Amino acid sequence: MGNGEKIGAAEYLDRLFEVIREEAHANPEFAARLIRATGGEVTFPEKDKAVLLNPLDIAAREGAEGVVDQYASLDASTLRRVLKTHNLATPVDVRTRSKEDLLNMLAQRACERVASRSSIKSD
């Protein structure tokens, strides 16, 4: 394509969408962004939840109960990673906490962050 080769619109689009498909298979975050951008609703494998779910987005849409529901299937070490990744806790905060404590912390802190952002916007 880049070397002056002329192709039809359908073939061009086939090549473009193949690249997008390949990237979506290799990169679940990219796939999730595409799905959100197009308003789609799909399920992703359990192993990708920690990477794909954003507790702040869930808290804004569904509240604390939604956060708990979405993250309940994850283990304690993954919950620790989610809390730290989203700057909702420090390593010290999560060090000796049980899965239930971590899940509650995630829900509470995500909702608090969303509430603080909402109050900043309305000021």
Secondary structure as GFF3:
##gff-version 3
##sequence-region A 1 123
A	DSSP	alpha_helix	9	26	.	.	.	ID=ss1
A	DSSP	alpha_helix	28	37	.	.	.	ID=ss2
A	DSSP	three_ten_helix	46	48	.	.	.	ID=ss3
A	DSSP	alpha_helix	49	52	.	.	.	ID=ss4
A	DSSP	alpha_helix	55	71	.	.	.	ID=ss5
A	DSSP	alpha_helix	76	85	.	.	.	ID=ss6
A	DSSP	alpha_helix	91	94	.	.	.	ID=ss7
A	DSSP	alpha_helix	99	122	.	.	.	ID=ss8
###
